[in-house]
Amino acid sequence: MLGRWVRRLLAWGAGFALLGTIGLVVAVAVTVRSLPGYGELKSSQTGQMIVVRAADGSEIVTLGPSYGKWIPYERIPQDMKDAMISVEDRRYRSHWGVDPIGIVRSLMVRVESGTWKQGGSTITQQLARNIFLNNTKTFGRKAREWVLALALEQKFSKDQILELYLNKVYFGGGAYGIDSAARKFFGHSGEEITLPEAAIIAGLVKAPSRYSPTADAEAAVGRAGVVLQTMQSAGVLTAQEAQSVDLKAVKMVSDSAGQNSARYFTDWALPQLDLILPENDKPIEVWTTLDPIAQKAATSAVAGFAPKGAQGALVSLDRDGAVLAMVGGTDYVTSNYNRAVNAVRQPGSAWKLFVYLSALEAGYTPDDRVVDEPVTIDGWTPRNDGNRYAGEIDLRTAFAYSKNTVAAQLGNEVGFGTVANMARRFGITTPINTLPSMVLGSSEARVIDMVRAFASVQAKGMSITPYGIRKVTTTDGEVLYTHRTETAQQLVPPYVAAAMTDLMQTAVNIGTGRAAQIGRPVAGKTGTTSSNKDGWFLGFSSGITTGVWMGRDDAKAVPGLQGGAAPARAFAAYMKVATRKRPVEQFDTELKLPEWQLEPDDEAMQGNPDDYFYVDEQGNLVDPSRRRGDDGAIDPNAPPEGIPPEVPQAANDDFLNRATGRRDGNDPAAAGARPRPSNTPRPVPQP
């Protein structure tokens, strides 16, 4: 009886095994037919790779998965093949995609230890999982993995599968494939991998983050030692060869410093790809405007001059708006908040740029006289630094020494709304108040916006738009996007920009910005807020405009922080490097005013006098440029210039009397009634 049930169970078991085998064969056959071709598998990728390049073509950083260059099987170093097979799948050449011995060993370890310590996955299974599946640990996913592995082995050769695996397996740090790993960790191509490097790379597959050479070099070397022992036990290395390998002599690349320096910039520039290429998922290379030398100098300047406990930010633009350098803090690792583009802080006296631009546009010149004296406007009484007042000075001096009372008077005269409009015109994007105190920078602004405004002054009043991406290409070189310069707008007349440059150059030469001197012409302006919470310096030289801000994130006072001190010194340290290879450029500060504005008067404020002709009360044409005496006063007896003295008046007195109904010109009553002749010309608009 018992024997009969045993035979039945064996029969049923054999039947189910046969059905399972038939089902597996059918599943594998169907899967083989549905598998993509080898070329498609080569091009498939997990996520989008973005290689960011500097202006000189050097690689700044690789974001997302990095696949490097594809290395054909025959060019993959033999040490790399041996190391990977030894540590990941010693029976790779003998199984059909799934290793029964490995599975049994894994089950035995599970029973003995109570946990899964060995996965038993072959190289083919890992490839199937990487390409088609996820890492969810379920029996259903494992079954699909087996089917896919068997199908891969049926469709492709062992060499093809190993080539796919070595070019696609993940090694940590975003690196997929041995070429990407070799470049990331050792700084060279995957075709040049040595035996000790192969041991390190092969050891990463088990736990990429734990054994990463850039994260923990000691752990990486320790794991590589295990790989060498495994290679020895597998018979691909002799004991002497394994012992002769000096893993500690391997030179590893550390790219944390470079990434730290440029990540503020990439964090700002790369989100723009969503607008530039909204639907792209190809691996791409982003060619940026960043100058590596300038960026390094900017990082050093901010970190070196920022007061203890304070942060700093710097933005530097080329004459076309290209961002040459961007620093958003003293250290990206400790704080990735980008103060260069996100923080809004009071600019202090740097805001006077817009006050003086408004005054210059309204007709002031640098040589005009103003009075530095106490003043009260709508109950607000601004004070100068140290409560010192200079009395009557010219506009140039008032700006150079940042006289608050003069800025307040100018703002009151041209209108605080006019100053706000000027700031908006020059690219300030934050809210602007129109209280009297706004002339001293009480409205908050972003560093990049302030730099943009100063760059527009250097551009002779033309608008400047900052940009960071020059072009985007595929990894094969196909151009997907090229930057096109926006049509510039004339924000203020060139002579206004020239006068503003005159004022700012004086501020650096003899005024509050003396610490920003670099041995060549510099124009700029300091900015310091109340209680030394913020310090600014913004200026330009040789086509480069740079702004530096320093202060605490919590807006607490920083003892000794003034725009003319640490920020100006950081500006100078950076600009000496940034302008080093550029020719010295002299500023064009000559006031080339329109001819009709050279001697402003009431008519000049109304428009161009060329649009008018003049007549006196007797009907004679009068040239607008009337003759003046040596003292500059109009000579009432001199005939108008351009009209010969002998030319008679337009109509004689008799005709005029008759035409106007007046009596004879000799009639005393008529003479008394006639208005007194005037030599003052009257403008009459031309029809």
FIROZA-83322 format. One record per residue: residue in one letter; x, y, z of N, C-alpha, C in turn. Coordinates in steps of 0.02 Angstrom, whole numbers, plus 50000, padded with zeros to 5 digits. Last residue first. Layout:
# FIROZA-83322
aXYZXYZXYZ/...
END
This chain:
# FIROZA-83322
p502555617648067501965613848048502165607148018/q503605620048207503535619548135502915615448119/p503205630348346503275623648317503185623748242/v504145643648392503515642048359503585635248326/p504865652348526504845646348484504155645248455/r505375668948521504845664348543504855658248498/p506725679148581506405675048530505885670348560/t506735695048642506735688048663506385683748610/n506695708448620507165704748579507195697248597/s505195717648609505615712848646506075709248598/p504375733248624504715728248583505175723948626/r502945734948722503655736548716504005731148675/p501435736648630501865733148679502585734848667/r500625752048605501015746548576501435743148630/a500075763048663499705756848669500105750848645/g500925773448632500865771448702500515764748709/a500745774348497501405772348522501355770048594/a499445778948492499595772348465500255769848492/a499615791148549499185786348583499325779348559/p500455797348456500695795948524500275790748560/d500665791548294500165793848342500405792148412/n501495785848207501735792048238501245794748290/g500825774848156501375773548202501625779848235/d499095776748153499745778448124500285777548177/r498235763648240498305770148207498995770948179/r497815746448201498105751648242498135758148203/g497385735148139496885740148156497145745648199/t498325726448093498085725248161497575730448183/a498605731047967498375724147974498085722848043/r499065743847992498435742947956498155735947968/n500245740748059499725744848091499055743748057/l500965733347963500765730148025500205733948060/f501155743147867500775737147850500515733747914/d501945752247938501285754247911500855748247896/d503115744847969502655746848022501965748647996/n503405730847854503535737447882502995739247932/a503965713947883503435718547859503565725347892/a505205707947915504745704447871504185708947845/q506535719947903506075715847939505545712947892/p507945718047787507395721647820506945716947858/v509655714947806509015711847786508455715447823/e510835719847852510445724047807509785721047786/p511405709847934511105715747966510665719747919/p510975692747888511365698947877511015704947907/i510855679547992510425684347957510815690847948/g511745671948064511495668948002511045673647963/e511225677148223511725674048181511405671048120/p510295692548241510345685348247510865682548199/p511235707248283510745703748242510815696248252/a511415714148444511725710348390511185706848350/n510785720148547510895724248488511185720448429/p510775711048651510125712948621510215717048558/d511725697248671511815704248652511175706548618/i511605686248806511365688048739511445695548728/a513125682048893512455684748891512255686548820/g514455678248891513955673048880513255675548877/d515375687948893515185685248958514635679848952/d515485691748762516045688148791515865684948858/g513785688648703514375692748716514925688448746/r513065678548575513155680348644513775684548651/r511845675448452512505678048470512515680148543/r510905660048460510955667348458511645669648477/s510465647348388511105648748421511245656248416/p509235648748317509235646348387509885647748424/d509005663948227509355657548232509365655148305/v507445670848189508015671148234508335664148237/l506515680848077506775674248094507395675048138/n505415693848131506055691848100506255684748123/g504295698848192504195694148137504835691848104/q504415706448300504335710148238504305705548178/e504655698148401503985701048398503885705348337/d505575684748316505485689648369504805692948359/v505545667048293505395673848268505375678548327/y506245651248254506135656648302505985663248265/f505765634148233506085640148208505855645848253/y506115617048293505785623548298506135628748254/d506875605748297506175604948276505785611548278/d508045608848354508035608548281507335607748253/p507865607348490507725613848460507745613848384/n507065593148551507625595348510507465602048477/g506235596348708506355592748647506955595648610/q506145601948832505515600248798505635596348734/m507365605348876507025600248915506385597948880/a507655615548791508025609348783507685603648820/e506875625848840506695622848776507045616048767/d507545628748960506845626348961506655622848896/d509175621648933508735626948956508025624348951/p510855615748923510145614548937509785620848959/e511935614748815511765620348858511025619848876/l511945602148756512565604748783512455610648829/q510865596848694510885596448767511515599348797/w511015597348558510495601748587510475601348663/e511975587648535512145594748528511645599248561/p512075574848660511765577448598511885585048595/l513715572048733513005573948738512735575848670/k514815562948772514635564848704513885566348703/l515885563448892515165564748886514995567348816/e517005550348908516885556848878516135557848868/t517375538148953516975542248999516845549248972/d517805523448914517565529048875517095533148919/f519215516448997518495517748994518355523848950/q520435505748923520265512148954519515513348947/e520965489448952520485493648917520355500048957/v522265478048924522015483448966521545487848925/p521835461648864522165468048857521855473248903/r521905446948969521515451748928521905458248921/k522435438349059522615437348989522235442048942/r521895443049183522625442549172522805442149098/t520635444049231520815448649176521535447849154/a520585434349332520105433949276520305438349217/v521575438349424521635432049388521205432049325/k521075450449467521775450149445521895443749405/m519805447049511519865450549447520595450549422/y520045440949639519755437149583519905440449516/a520585451449712520955445049707520705440949648/a519555461049701520225462349672520605455849662/f518505454649771518425456749701519105457549667/a519085453849897518935447649861518835449049786/r519135467449926519765463749920519655457149884/a517775470549930518195473849880518855470049871/p517365462350040517095461249972517525464449918/a518215467950149518265461050125517965459950056/a517955484150112518465480050145518475473050114/g516905491050061517565493050039518125489050070/g515815485750128515905484250058516595485850033/q516205478850288516035484650246516195482850174/l516235471850443516055470450373515825476750338/g516485473750577516995475950529516825474650456/p515465460350629515915465850649516435467350595/v513975457850561514655455050556515135460650573/a512315455150622512875459650606513535455850606/k511265442750544511555446050602512155450250581/a510655435350443510635442750439510865446150503/d510865422050435510345424250482510305431850488/d511935421350348511285419050325510725421250371/r512995435850344512755429850378512075427850350/g514025441150204513585442250261513385435650292/m514455447950044514635444150104514165445950161/w514595447849867514205449249927514465445049984/v515225454449717515365450449777514915452649833/g515215454249540514915456549602515065451749659/t515945459449388515935454849444515615458149505/t516235459549216515865462649271515785457549327/i517455462049094517195457349144516855461349200/g518065471349011517515467348984517205462549033/s519015477849092519225473849034518685469049010/s517985478249234518625480049205518765475249147/f516775482849362516975479749299517645482349275/g515835479049514516215483149468516415479449405/l515325478849682515165477149613515545481749567/f515295473049844515675476849795515505474249726/w514505473350004514495472149932515065475849899/g513905466450155514435470150122514455468250048/d512725467150286512885465250217513455469550192/k512725471750415512425465150401512595462550332/n513165483550480513635479050446513355471950437/s512175492050524512455487350573512905482150541/s511525493850359511555495950429511795490250474/t512635488750223511985490150254512075491750328/t513625494450092513625491950161512955493650192/g514485493749940513825493849972513875490850042/t515425501749809515365497949871514635498249895/k515695500549635515345503749691515305499049750/g516765504249491516365500149535516055504149591/a517995501449370517435505649391516985501449435/v519715501249336519145497749367518615502949384/p521175499849239520565503549254520005499049281/r522425490749337522135492749273521465496149287/g522745487149464523285489049419523065490549348/i521635484949540521995479049517522555480749468/q520635490549678521105492149624521515485949606/a519815489149786519655485149726520135486449668/a520075498049884520345491249893520225486849833/r519335509449850520055509249834520355502249840/g517985513049860518175506749830518905505849815/t517735525749907517635520149954517865513449926/g518935534649805518375534349851518345528049894/i519875535149706519995539249766519475538449820/n519595524349615520245527849615520375531449681/v518295520349637518825515549647519505519049653/a517585531949610517465528549674518015523549689/t517985534549479518225538949532518145535649601/q517235524849415517965524449412518275528749467/m515945529349439516165523149470516925522349468/l515895541249362515785541449434516065535249468/d516135535849234516565541049261516515541149337/t515005527849220515665524649223516175529449252/m514055537949208514025533449265514685529849275/a514445543649087514475547749148514465543349210/a514155532649004514845535249009514925539449072/a512775531449019513205525949042513925528249049/v512445543648959512255542549029512685536849058/y512875541648830513215546748869513035546248943/p512015531348782512725529948795513075535248838/p510415531448868510865533748814511595532348832/v509845515648934509965522848943510415525048885/l509515503848866509185505548929509255512848946/q509225496648719509585502548745509215504948807/q509305478948716508895485048718509335490648746/a509845465448609509945470048665509505476248659/t509175450148573509245456948548509285461748606/e510135436548643509515440448637509665447348609/t511115424648560511105430848600510455434648588/r510825407748571510755413648528510685419848572/h511615392248594511385398548623511365404148571/t511005377548521511545382648521511255389148548/y510665360248530510485367148549511105371548545/l511145348648478510425348948492510205356048507/v512325341848373512135347948407511375348248415/e513145326648397512585329948363512355335948404/g514135319648466514305326148436513745329648399/d513835308648537514135307448471514295313948435/t513185313048646513865310648658514225309048592/t512385328148584512365321148605513085318948617/t512515344848653512615339848601512475332848629/v512195361748676512065355048701512145350248643/k513035377348715512735372548669512625365948705/r513135386548823513295388548754512975383848703/i512395391548969512455385848923512575388348852/g512215403049045512735398449065512845392649017/y511905420849046511755414049023512345409549039/p511175436949078511645431649097511425424849067/t510975449948968510615444348997511105438749014/i511005467448961511405461348963510985455948997/s510645482148866510445476948912510885470748905/m511745496248857511365490948823511225485348873/g512575505548914511855506548921511435501348887/k513855501048889513645507648864512885508448862/a514165489848961513975488948891513695495248860/q514275494349090514895493249053514755492548978/v512915494149119513265500549117513905499849077/s512695480449118512355484549067512645491549063/a513385476549230513635474349165513315478449109/f512565481449331513225484549321513515482649253/a511485472349312511395479549305512055483149292/r512085459949340511795461249274511715468749261/v512345461549474512905460949427512665462349357/m511035461649523511455467649531512045467449483/d510655448549491510295454249461510705460649466/i511515440749568511555440249495511195446049461/v511105444349699511775445949676511795445949599/r509485451949719509915446049710510585448249682/a508875463349845509025461449776509455455249776/e507745473849941508195468149934508295466249860/s507805491049979507475485649943507965480049931/s508685500050032508275496350080507875490850046/g509645508749971509665501449963509265497550013/l509505522149978510085519350012510075511750013/v508315524849919508905527149884509545524449915/m507325520950007507515516249955508145518349918/s506915530650094507515526850113507735521950059/p505705535350038506315539150029506945535150044/l504865521249960504975525650017505625529450007/t504575512149863504705519049842504715523849901/n505255495449845504825500449877505015507349853/i505185481749739505545487949753505065492849786/p505435463849727505005469749741505415475849761/t506665458249602506335457949668505905464049679/t507355460349486506735456549481506355456149547/i508235471949394508075469849463507385466649463/g508545476749264508515469549277508405467349348/f508465489849229509125486849226509135479649252/r507135493049254507375493249185508035489549177/r507135492949391506765487749355506995487249283/a507885504449414508115497949438507775492249401/m507035514049356507705513049328507985506249350/n505935513249440505865511449369506535510149337/a506505518249556506265511349555506185508949483/v506745531349513507315527149532507105519749530/t505425535549495505885535449438506485531049452/g504945535049624504665530449574505105529949513/f505625545449679505805538749700505515533449654/g506245559049586505665555049603505865547949621/v507215568349570507005564749510506385560549523/e507265573249705507175577749648506915574049587/n507455562249786506875566449797506725570849737/g508685557849736508095553649731507455557549740/l509485568949773509395567149702508775562849692/q509385568249912509145574249877509025572749803/a509975555749935509285556949956508995562949920/a511265557749887510845552749855510115553849872/v511675567249982511615569249912511175564349874/t511675559650099511225565450094511135567650022/n512665549850076511955547950081511485553850072/k514025548849976513665553550019512915552050019/s515155541149926514515538249944514125542549994/y516265546049871516285545249943515605543149971/a515865546049737516485542649756516515541249831/f514735554149737514675547049724515285543249749/a515295566649767514745564049808514665556549799/t516195568249662516445567249730515915564349775/r515275569949557515785564649554516045563049624/l514585581449587514225575049588514715569149590/d515565592349694515275590349630514975583349637/i515005601549841515475597149805515165595549737/e514725610849983514645610849910515205606649878/g514825599950125514595606250095514535605650020/a515155588150186515685591650149515465598350120/y514915580650342514605583950284515115588550251/r514815566150442515235571350412514895574050349/n514355555150515514005561550520514435567350494/g514925543050487515285547350533514965554150543/d514125542950335514565539150378514965543850422/n512655553550342513265550950310513655546850360/r510915550550359511545552950386512125549750349/p509215555750326509805551450314510435554650343/t507745556950397508375560850397508965556150387/w506055558350358506645553950359507275558050352/g504995566850342505125564450409505725559850415/d505115569850205504515566350231504655563150299/i506755572150228506265571150174505705566950202/t508045582650277507485578550300506965578250245/v509825584050284509195585050248508675580450278/p511455591050301510895587450330510245589150294/e512385591350144512175594350207511595590350235/d513165593950005513155588650055513015591750122/v512565599949857512735601849926512635595849972/v513315600249694512785598249740513015600149810/r513715604549527513815605649599513195603649638/d514255593649394513755598049425513855598549500/d515095584449338515405590649363514905595349397/p514315573949290514765572749346515055579049377/t512665581049262513315578749237513775577749297/y510875579249243511475580549282512095578149245/g509785575049168510155580949146510765582649187/a509155563149192508745569249199509135575549181/e510175554149185509695554149130509265560449132/l510755557049308511135558449246510665558649186/a509755552449394509945559549395510315561349331/s509725538749363509125542849354509295550249351/l511015535249400510805534349330510195538649316/y510925537749536511345542149495511195541249421/v510045527349574509905534349591510285539049544/f510685515949533510055517749500509845524949515/l511825516049615511895515549543511265518049508/k511415514749743511475521549718511615521749643/w511535501849782510905503749750510935510749720/a512645501549857512715499149787512095500849747/s512275504849985512445510349939512575508049868/g511235490450004511545496450032511695501649979/p510585479049962511225480849930511555487049958/q509885466350060509905473550047510585475450018/r509575450749974509875454750028509875462050009/v509075434949936508905441949925509145445949986/a509745420249860509685424649919509495431749897/n509905414449731509285413449770509195418249828/v511125416849672510525417649631509875417149671/a512105416049769512225420349711511595421649671/r511805406649862511675413549880511775418349821/n511235391449857511575395949810511385403149824/y511585379049972511135384649957511505389849916/n512385368950015512295369549942511795374949923/s513565367750135512945371450120512885372350045/t514615358950140514275360450202513625364250191/v514955358250003514835352150041514445353550104/y515215371249961514615367949937514445361749978/d515725385050049515865377950040515225374250021/t515355398350041516055396950055516225389550045/g514265400949898514405400249969515135398449980/g514145401549763513545402849802513645402249877/v514965407749626515065404649691514465406549735/m515405407149460514845408049506514995404249570/a516085413849309516175410649374515565412049417/l515585417849187516265415149190516395411449256/v514175418249096514395417649165515075414249166/a513935430048968514155423248985514415423049056/g513685443048931513235439948980513415432949000/d514645448648853514025446548819513525443248866/r515715451048937515365456848909514715454948873/d515495439349074515865442149018515435447548986/l515225440249250514955439949182515455442649132/s515175432349405515595435949358515345434849287/v514705432349573514495431049504514915435349458/l514805426049737515135429749682514825427549616/a514615426249914514375424349848514715428749796/g514785420050083514955424450028514675421849963/q514525420650262514515417450198514705422450144/a515375421150422514975424150368515015419850306/g516235415750512515525415150527515085417950473/k517485427350473517315421350509516575421250527/p517285435250310517415435350382517185428950416/a518005430050158517385430550197517545430450272/f519215427650095519095434350121518455434950162/g519275414150052519855417150086519705423850119/a518085411049988518265407350049518825410750088/v518175420349882517615420549929517795417049994/a519395416649820519285423549843518725423849895/s519215403149786519735405049834519615411949862/t518185404549691518095400349751518595402249805/a518815412349595518225414849630518115411049695/a519825403849550520005410149582519425413049622/k519035393849493519485392149549519685398449587/q518405401249393518005398149445518435396349506/a519485404749311519105409949345518705407049403/i519825391949267520315396049303519965401449342/p518635387649201518905384049259519405388149300/d517275396749158518005396849148518315393549209/l515725392049090516145392449150516885392049132/t514795390348993515215396448988515735396749043/t514635373048935514455379048973514945384748961/w513905360348855514495364648850514315371348880/v513365344948897513175351948904513805356148906/e512955330448816513515334348842513315341748841/i511825316748851512025323048820512655325948852/p510785303148814511385305448850511675311548814/k509055307948790509685305148767510255307148813/d507875313648814508095308748863508735305248841/n506985328848792507575324848776507735319948832/e505985338248799505805331248790506385326648776/p506525351248817506025348648864505885341248857/l507825359448808507675352848777507155349248820/i507615371948873508005371548811507825365148772/l506895369148987506625373848939506965373248871/d507695359949050506985358349043506635363048994/l508905366249060508835361249008508105359448997/q508925373749173508705377149112508635372349054/p509525366049270508795366049266508515369549204/l510925369449246510635363349218509865363149220/a511275381749313511235381349240510835375249216/w511265379949453510905385549422510775384249348/d512055368949473511385368949503510955374449474/t513235373249413512835368049380512135367749408/f513635382949511513495384849442513055379649407/y513825375049623513355380649626513145382749556/r514815366149578514135363849584513625369449593/a516155369749570515715371549514514985369749524/s516825365949687516925372649660516395374549610/n516475352749705516285357549755516315364649727/q517095346849597516375347049598516135352249648/g518435348349634518195351549573517445352149573/a518455340949753518615348149755518345351649693/s518125327849715517675331549759517805338949758/d518845318949642518555324549606518105328849650/s520255309949648519755312849693519485319149660/v520875294949582520675301949569520155304049619/m522245285149640521525286149630521375293549622/k523525274549605523345281649611522615282549593/v524105260749695523645263049643523455270349656/a524815256249800525175260549753524725263249698/k524055247349867524115254049897524475258949851/l524205235349798523575239149791523635246249817/d525335227249721525335232549773524725237049764/v525565210349692525145216149676525145221049734/s526195199049734526615204449708526215210849691/q525245189749766525595193049821526015199049797/a524835185449639524355188749684524705192649739/e526005179349592525715185149556525235188949601/q526145168949685526665174049680526405180349646/a525025161249660525105164249726525615169949724/t524365165449497524765161349542524815164949609/l522725167249432523335170349458523705165149500/v521745158949396521955163749345522565167749368/g521225150149492521755147849448521975152649395/a520375153249591520065151449527520585149149477/s521235157449689520895151049699520555148649636/q521605169749630522105164649642521775157749650/m520405176649632520725175249567521255169849574/t520255177549770519765173649731520055171949663/q521305186049800521305179349828520825174749789/l520845197449732521475194349711521525187149738/v519695200349808519635198549737520265195049713/v520265203949929519835197949926519765195649854/g520875215849889521285210249913520905203749911/a519775223749864520185221549807520645215849826/r519375226549995518945222349953519345219749893/g520435235150031520305228850068519895224050028/v520255245749942520875241749939520775235049974/a519025250549987519095248249918519705243749910/a519315254450117518835249050106518905246150036/e520185265050086520425259350126519975253250116/a519385274350020519935271049983520175264850020/d517885278650013518275275250065518815271250030/a517505286949905517175287649970517595284650026/t518255283349797518225290549814517905291649882/p518085269449790518755272249805518735279649824/s516725261249868516935266349819517615269249837/y516145251649947516835250549927517095255849876/r514835256049969515265254350026515995254150007/s514275257949842514345263749886514835262349944/p514325244749784514655250549754514765256349801/a514515229649825514235235349863514575241749838/k514865221049717514495218549775514155224149814/v515625228749628514955226449608514545224149668/l516905231649670516385236649681515685233949669/g517855222449632517615222249701517045226949715/a518195226349504517785220349513517505219949583/i519005237649537518375238549501517915232549511/i520095231449603519695236549637519015237249604/a520575223049503520355220149566519905225049604/a520945232349406520405227649391520135224449454/e522005238349472521405242349459520815237849443/p522925227749472522665230249536522035234549527/l523035226249325522795220949369522545223649436/t522405241049237522935236449259522635231149305/i521575247649096521525245149165522075240049180/e521445253648975522105253949007522105251349078/e520165253848932520625249448896521315249148928/g519535263749003519455256949026519895251948990/s520625278249021520145273948985520105267049015/h520835287049179521045284949113520525280149083/g520585290149315520745295449268521005293249200/f520135281849414520855281749399521065286849347/f518765283949434519175282149491519935282649478/k518245288049309518035291349370518535290149427/r518835279549216518935286849209518775290349275/a518385267149262519095268549257519235275949253/a516985268849250517285267749316518035269349315/s516845270149111516635275649155516955274949224/d517315257449075517655263549050517485269449095/i516475248049135517165248549158517515254849133/g514815253549184515295250949137516005252449159/y514275268249255514045261949227514555259649176/a514355278749392514745275749338514475268849319/g513785284549502513485286049437513825282749379/g514445279149610514605286049591514315287949524/g514525261849551514475267149601514665273949574/f514515252849449515095252749494515085258249547/y513425242349360513495248549399514065247849449/v513695235949194513605234949265513775241349303/k513995238349058513365240949086513295240349162/n515125232649009514985239448986514365242449018/l515075219949062515625224249082515525231549060/y513905215048994513935215749067514475220749089/l514255214748859513695218848882513745220248957/e515325205548869515445212348843514885217048866/l514645194148912515145197148956515315204348934/i513845191948799513535193348864514025196648911/q514835189448702514375195148694514055197048761/d515415177748754515825183848747515385190048740/k514345168748746514625170548812515035177048808/s513115174648625513695170648646513925172948715/f511305174848631511955177948623512515173348648/k510175166748647510195171448591510895174148578/q510335158848759510145155648697510255160248636/e510625167948857511145163048840510985159448775/l509405174648862510005178248840510545173348819/a508595164448915508465166948847509075170648820/l509125163049043509155157348997509055159548924/a508795175949090509495173849086509575167949038/l507395175749085507765180549043508495178449036/v507145165749181506925164949112507315169549065/w507705171749295507965165349269507775164449196/e506885183149308507605183949298507915177649269/r505665177349338505745180949273506475181849257/a506005172449464505825167849411505885171149342/k506225184349533506785179649524506625174749468/r504955189749536505475193349499506065188749485/g504345179949617504105181349549504625184749507/f505025180949737505115174849698504865175849626/t505855196849762505265192549765505395186449721/k506635210349787506795203349805506155199349816/t506925222149662506455219549711506575212149724/n507705228649568508045224849621507575222249675/n507005226149403507235230249459507535225749512/l507425221949230507045221449292507285226549343/f508235223349114507505222349107507115222949172/i509585226149146509285228749085508515228749088/n509875220449270510065227449257509695230249197/r509405207249254509105211649304509255218949289/a510265202649154509545202749142509195207449190/l511475203649223511365207649162510625208249147/q511275194349323511375201349342511255205949281/q511195182749244510615184949283510685192349302/t512515182449195511955183049148511325185349184/i513235180549312513345186749273512765187849226/t512055173249431512605172949382512685179849350/s511685173249603511545175949536512155175549492/g511815169549733511835164249684511695166649613/g511815177349849511245177649803511235172149752/q512105174650017512355173749950511765173449902/k511375177150128512035180150125512345179450056/w509875178050199510155177250133510835180850130/t509825169550359509765175450316510075173950248/g510085158050429509435161250439509335167450397/s511205150350416511275156950448510605160150463/e510765138250357511255138250412511255144750451/v509895141950255509665137450309510115137850370/r510745149950177510125152750205509875148550263/v511685140850137511895146450180511295149550213/m510865133050055511175130150114511405135550163/l510525141949954509995139349998510295136450062/s511775144149895511435149749925510895147449973/r512025131349845512465134149896512135139949932/v510995130649749511005126049806511435128749862/i511425140749662510775141349695510755136849757/g512655135849617512635142149654511985142949692/i512195124649549512645123749607512635130049650/p511435130349444511105126349496511545125549558/d511495145349372511975140549400511635136649457/v510925150649217510745149749287511205144249313/g511625150349098511315156649118511105156549190/w512135137749090511695140049036511355146649053/h513925136149135513195135649146512805138549088/s515275138149099514985131349097514225131049106/r515785150749115515875147549050515525140849044/y515515153649252515175157249198515215153549131/r515905149249375515705144149326515355147249265/r516115161049447516695157049430516525151749377/d515585175549458515275169649427515825164949402/e516255185749530515525185949522515225179449497/v517625183449536517285185749597516525185449591/s517985178649408518205175149469517775177149529/i517465187949319517205181149319517375177549384/m518255199249353517525199449360517225192449362/a519565194949328519375197249395518625197049404/d519535191949190519675186749239519445188749309/k519265204649134518805199049123518895193749177/m520395211649178519725214049198519215208449189/d521425204849118521395205049191520705207149216/q521195207748984521055201049008521015200849084/p520365223048939520955219648967520765212848997/i519435223548791519385223648864519985219948893/r519475221648658519915226848685519855227648761/e518565211748628519265210248614519735215548642/y517325217948660517585212448700518335211448690/p517355236148651517215229448624517585224048664/i516755248248755517365244548740517185237648713/w516015264148744515895256848739516545253548718/k516405276548864516435274148795516345266548795/g515215281048994515865281148963515835278948890/y514045281749062514205275449030514885275348997/s513335287749207513865289049158514095282449129/p511785293549269512215287949251512725289949198/g511955310049342511565304349319512045298649301/l513325319949285512735319149326512315313549297/t514975324149294514505319849259513925318549307/v515865339649280515535334549320515085330449275/i516785345649190516665348349257516395342849303/e517975342349071517385339749104517335342549175/s518465355148954518625350349007517985348349043/g518125365148865517985358248846518135353148900/d518225377948909518805375248873518715367948853/a517055379848979517145383548917517725380848876/a516625363149039516795370149047516905373348979/r515265351549032515935353649013516015361149023/v514405338049097514445345349097515165347449083/v513455325049042514145327049052514185334649045/i512165315749094512325322649075513045324049093/m511135302149056511805304349075511905311449050/q509595296349117509955300749070510625302849097/g509135278849145509165285949160509575289749109/t510025266349082509605267549141509665274949159/q509965262048907510285265048966509775266049021/s510375253648756509895254748811510275257348872/s511345250448664511145257548669510675258948726/k511475236648676512055240848686511855248048700/l510205232248640510425231448709511035235748725/e510235235348504509765238848547509965238248620/g511225226348459511325233548452510865237548497/y510605214048483511205215848520511335223448517/g508795215748491509425213748461510015216348501/p507665210848625507945215648577508595212948547/l506655195948635507225199848658507465204848605/s505685187948585505495194848601506075199148624/r506275175648567506005178948508505845186348522/v506565172548700507105173348651506865177248590/t505285170948753505695176648774506255177948725/v504885159148692504505165248679504925171348696/a505845150648749505805151448676505435157848657/v505555151648885506205153948861506175155148786/a504265146248885504375153148908505035155948883/v504535133248839504095137748800504215144948819/v505335128948944505605129048876505195133748832/l504425129749050505035133849051505335134548981/g503475120449010503285127549018503895132049017/i504255108949013503955111148950503765118448954/t504545108849150505095109449101504835111849034/g503275107349202503665113249218504225114349169/l502945094749150502545100649130502925107149144/l503935087449216503925087749143503535093749118/a503555089549348504215091749326504245092349250/f502295083449347502345090749359503025093449336/g502745070249323502295073649277502325081249284/a503515067649433503835067649367503405071249316/g502515068549530503085073049532503435073449465/w501695057849493501435064749491502005069749490/a502635047649516502345048649449502075055749441/l502885048949650503435049749603503175051049533/l501595046349697501905052949709502485054149661/r501465033049655501005038249630501315045349639/r502455026749729502505026749656502065032149626/v501935029249856502595032049838502665032449763/w500775021849849500735029249857501405032549840/r501325008749839500905011449786500865019049789/g502005007349958502385007649897501985010549839/l500925006350046501375012250050501765012949985/m500424993950000500005000050000500435006250000/
END
